[in-house]
Amino acid sequence: MKHSVIALSLLFVSGLANAAETAAEQLKYKLARLNSYQASFQQTVTDATNKKVQEGEGYLSLKQPALFRFETISPAPNLLIGDGKTLWHYDETLEELKVYDANKEVDKTPFVLLTSSDAKLWALYNVTGEGETFAITPKDKNNPVQKLTLQFSGVGLAKMAVASQDGQTSSFEFIAMQSNVNIDTAQFKFSAPNGVDIVDLRGK
């Protein structure tokens, strides 16, 4: 009987591993079909008690491989751009630009999985779900993002939710979605306006 219980336990654990692998492969397949994507979004931020603390709106653009542009226009203008090598974070209100080495930042957010098929990067995260909805959680418990949830509609993304360590959850509902359209790669580069304070963190 003892051996039967052990055998069943091993089968159960093996089944969980296979399910996780299947979920990751399903998500990779969906993202591989999304060569480019752009949409506007409505954002809602809730705290740990699910109380709404902020609303906003903005735009998201993705292009394979490794290109993304995330721009909020309210409640405050903010811009995050990545081209696979450099990551630019421009805070228009503070007139400050922070420049990062993208390769040093990729393990800090599962968001980069949207435009990457790097096996080493995917190995840092667990993926669950199937069909149209998937959850990505980092294996590193100190990651500032605790869970990224993606919900698809056809080829494109319909909704996204980001749960952070502080208990807040940012939910995004995408509208005016366009999948696999031509997007100028110039959108994924950034030149600082005159007078902006530039903090270059690439060597840090």
Disulfide bonds with the S-S distance in Angstrom:
none
